[in-house]
Amino acid sequence: MRRKLGWVLAVTLLLLGGVAIAERAWLRLGGAHVVGRPHAVASQAIEASLSRRLGAMRDLDSLQRATLAETGARLHFGLGHTTSLQFDAEREGNCIEYAQLFSTLFDAAAVKRGMPARAYPIHSPRVTVSGLVVPLRGWHDHDWVLIVDGAARRYVDPTLADFGLGWDVEQQVVAPGSIRP
């Protein structure tokens, strides 16, 4: 019953927000952000699939788009499983798994293409929705990805991207300047 209530709340928030949802003005990612390192293990088939998606493309936008597409093809959101950073077949994933898979694939592809950009999974321990802490499992914290390319930074959320809510969460991150990879 509690899980069903959580999904009802999530769907209600998504349907009622209108423009605020499209701009994600209802979501804030705060707290003392924790920078991690990608340490997922992706199968060779997943890496090969990403390479096919990319082809000869070597620019940051293409790499990001292809990695988001591959991550979304391999995961569908869910909280009813034990978190695992081993990826092979399509399966359920939570925000930790989305961030880890995206970061691992992005870094591997960037290295193969001689690109200096790197991805870092970020854990934000305080998430608010419309200014409130939601007391349901999976809503109190969130993992997303910071891409660093020289002085440029991109704040990428592969979980929200998979929901069709866009990937750019820069405006939702509280104190982005405090994040130091």
Steps between C-alpha positions, in 0.01 A plus 500: 500500500782742585670439164172562320453825695853606400428442132166682528679796660772499234251487213288771661803728537592439138152568368416807710817700458454627143771750411669457839547133421642576156747738661540276805445805724338265751822301554803606705816291542682618812705409799872436506534346154732199492717449194558137408694307241337283237546135591222318319586192298333503160504200270691513174166486320391826666829672417478375140143629474612845617786496248249422222278787615796737491657383176779744407356789700749659739322805641372538857134545403497178298676307774254623761193429283619152407586416861159620622332289230703191588438543874127544439493191277665289771300617802140567595436675829402301806577463869395139548844344473842490664739758355760342275770662291528202263328572169428256221137455399224761518373525857355713776723773641494774760666842477830361634509242223404753232777739613761226529423338164490836321830613657679175427385488137569869442855479637584184306376653174678832566830324567466291181440819300783695664262749658595667832141518635421285804179410681457485877203347679371749758292411806274779627381403850211744518228513238191711529194493279308828493693601811409190700698192599297205375489227767501211253783262418699623203397866533730631774829493307607470137798411280577679175814575293740790462692513170820704511668603176774751580328792669158400363254307716179319414251387760343185354224286646467174307205391717289808420611477136364146485164632628498752214552794738829614349854450620615848608464544879737794544217726621387235751840455665537707816855644533644348180828684557561292813540183291871429448595186305 
